[in-house]
Amino acid sequence: MHIPDGFLDAKTWVGLDIVSFGALVMAIRKTRHHLGERQIPLMGVMAAFIFAAQMINFPVAGGTSGHFMGGFLAAMLLGPLTAVPIMAVVLIVQCLVFQDGGLTALGANIFNMGVIGSMAGYYLYRGISRFSSNSRFQSFSIFIAAWFSIVLSAGMCALELGASGIVPVRIALPAMTGIHAIIGIGEGIITVLVLSFVAKIRPDLLDIQKA
């Protein structure tokens, strides 16, 4: 889902640079006032975990591969706004050090995976989880929200490619969302497992994002 250089036209990547920069500034301003001693170290740990997890690819259909995104997981542990700078740091390092995603497309990648991937999944989970407090239903809600965060991010990527004239939206959208619907299953399973593990050993961490 990391868009490389040359795949977005100037109007698209410049516009998304502006949007992502604005979202990042807003997120930092909103979160810095309530970040405490527990949150700041966990932000670093979360960024390192997501960075490492994204380096591990798993095979999907058609000889392609996918990887964990992690925006929704960060939002669940630290809140959706705090997840935005965490994902931005991960994506910036990947771009500058590993050339994973283009420099001109950095704003688009931050928007897709950092802003949309973190916030959309989180608020979907908040909406679904209100229907029941049953633990199995909560796990189901987490899985669906994590899956949705991947598919929606992929859909945004397809729309950006279509807007840039690289490939028609009618082709890009079903192709991107279709393959990422499969990748999203892995995202959902990993997210449920990680949050279940955290709930067992450090349940207090699940309350940090509410602070």
C-alpha positions in Angstrom: 0.0 0.0 0.0 3.1 2.2 0.2 2.8 4.5 -2.9 6.2 5.0 -4.6 7.4 8.2 -6.4 5.9 8.9 -9.8 2.5 7.3 -9.1 0.8 10.5 -8.1 0.5 13.7 -10.1 1.6 17.0 -8.5 -1.9 18.2 -7.6 -2.7 15.0 -5.7 0.6 14.6 -3.7 0.9 18.3 -2.9 -2.7 18.4 -1.7 -2.3 15.3 0.4 1.0 16.7 1.8 -0.9 19.7 3.0 -3.8 17.6 4.5 -1.4 15.2 6.2 0.7 18.0 7.6 -2.4 19.7 9.0 -3.6 16.5 10.5 -0.3 15.8 12.1 0.0 19.3 13.6 -3.5 19.1 14.9 -2.9 15.6 16.4 0.3 16.7 18.1 -1.3 19.8 19.6 -4.3 17.9 20.8 -2.3 15.1 22.4 0.7 16.8 23.9 -1.3 18.4 26.7 -2.5 15.1 28.2 0.5 12.8 27.4 1.8 11.5 30.7 4.7 9.3 31.9 3.0 6.2 30.7 2.0 7.4 27.2 5.4 8.8 26.0 7.4 5.6 26.4 4.6 3.5 25.0 4.5 5.7 21.9 8.1 4.8 21.2 7.5 1.1 21.9 4.4 1.1 19.7 6.3 2.8 16.8 9.1 0.2 17.1 6.6 -2.7 17.2 4.7 -1.4 14.1 7.9 -0.7 12.2 9.2 -4.3 12.9 5.8 -5.9 12.2 5.5 -4.1 8.9 8.8 -5.6 7.8 7.2 -9.1 7.9 5.2 -10.0 4.8 2.8 -12.9 4.5 1.6 -14.4 1.2 -1.9 -13.7 -0.1 -3.7 -14.6 -3.4 -2.1 -14.3 -6.8 1.5 -14.4 -5.6 1.3 -11.1 -3.8 2.0 -10.4 -0.2 0.8 -8.2 2.6 1.9 -6.9 5.9 0.5 -5.6 9.2 -0.4 -1.9 9.1 -0.9 -1.2 12.8 -2.7 2.1 12.8 -5.8 0.8 14.4 -3.8 -1.1 17.1 -2.0 2.2 18.0 -5.3 4.0 18.2 -6.8 1.3 20.5 -3.9 1.6 22.9 -3.1 5.3 22.8 -6.1 7.0 21.1 -6.7 7.9 17.4 -5.0 11.3 17.5 -1.8 9.9 19.2 -1.7 7.1 16.6 -1.3 9.6 13.8 2.2 10.9 14.8 3.2 7.3 15.6 2.3 6.1 12.1 3.9 9.2 10.6 7.2 8.4 12.3 7.1 4.8 11.1 6.3 5.9 7.5 8.9 8.6 7.4 11.7 6.2 8.6 10.5 3.6 6.0 10.6 6.2 3.3 13.9 7.8 4.1 15.9 4.8 5.2 14.4 1.8 3.4 12.9 3.6 0.3 9.6 2.0 1.2 7.2 4.5 -0.3 8.2 7.6 -2.3 9.2 11.0 -0.8 6.7 12.8 -3.0 4.0 10.3 -1.9 4.8 10.5 1.8 1.9 12.8 2.5 -0.5 10.4 0.7 0.9 7.4 2.6 0.6 9.2 6.0 -3.0 10.1 5.1 -4.0 6.6 4.0 -2.3 4.6 6.7 -1.8 7.1 9.5 -4.9 9.3 9.4 -7.5 7.0 7.7 -6.1 3.7 9.0 -6.0 4.9 12.6 -9.1 7.0 13.0 -11.6 5.3 10.7 -11.1 1.9 12.4 -11.1 3.3 15.9 -14.4 5.1 15.5 -16.0 2.2 13.7 -15.0 0.0 16.7 -16.4 2.5 19.1 -19.7 2.4 17.3 -19.9 -1.4 17.0 -18.7 -2.2 20.5 -21.6 -0.3 22.1 -24.0 -3.0 21.1 -22.6 -5.5 23.5 -20.0 -5.8 26.3 -19.6 -9.5 25.7 -15.9 -10.4 25.4 -16.5 -12.4 22.2 -18.4 -9.6 20.6 -15.7 -7.1 21.6 -13.1 -9.3 19.9 -15.4 -9.5 16.8 -15.7 -5.7 16.9 -11.9 -5.3 17.0 -11.4 -7.8 14.1 -14.0 -6.0 11.9 -12.6 -2.5 12.7 -9.0 -3.6 12.0 -10.1 -5.3 8.7 -12.1 -2.2 7.7 -9.1 0.1 8.4 -7.0 -1.8 5.9 -9.7 -2.0 3.2 -10.6 1.7 3.5 -6.9 2.7 3.4 -6.5 0.7 0.2 -9.6 2.2 -1.2 -8.2 5.7 -0.6 -5.0 4.7 -2.3 -6.9 3.5 -5.3 -8.9 6.7 -5.6 -5.6 8.7 -5.4 -4.1 6.6 -8.2 -7.2 7.1 -10.3 -7.2 10.9 -9.6 -3.6 11.0 -10.9 -4.5 9.2 -14.1 -2.3 6.2 -13.4 -5.1 3.7 -13.7 -8.9 4.1 -14.0 -10.8 4.0 -10.6 -13.1 1.3 -11.9 -10.0 -1.0 -12.2 -7.9 0.2 -9.3 -10.7 0.3 -6.6 -11.9 -3.3 -6.9 -8.3 -4.6 -7.3 -6.9 -2.7 -4.3 -9.9 -3.4 -2.0 -10.2 -7.0 -3.1 -6.6 -7.9 -2.3 -6.6 -5.9 0.9 -9.8 -7.5 2.0 -7.7 -10.7 2.3 -4.8 -8.8 3.9 -7.2 -7.3 6.3 -8.0 -10.8 7.7 -4.4 -11.0 8.9 -4.6 -7.4 10.3 -7.7 -8.4 12.2 -6.2 -11.6 13.7 -3.0 -9.9 14.7 -4.8 -7.0 16.3 -7.1 -9.2 18.3 -4.2 -11.4 19.5 -2.1 -8.4 20.5 -4.9 -6.7 22.4 -6.0 -9.9 24.1 -2.4 -10.4 25.2 -2.2 -6.9 26.5 -5.5 -7.3 28.3 -4.2 -10.3 30.2 -0.8 -8.9 31.3 -1.3 -5.2 31.4 -5.0 -4.3 31.3 -4.2 -0.8 32.5 -2.7 0.0 29.1 -6.1 -0.4 27.5 -7.3 2.6 29.6 -4.5 5.0 28.6 -6.2 6.2 25.4 -9.2 7.2 27.6 -7.0 9.5 29.7 
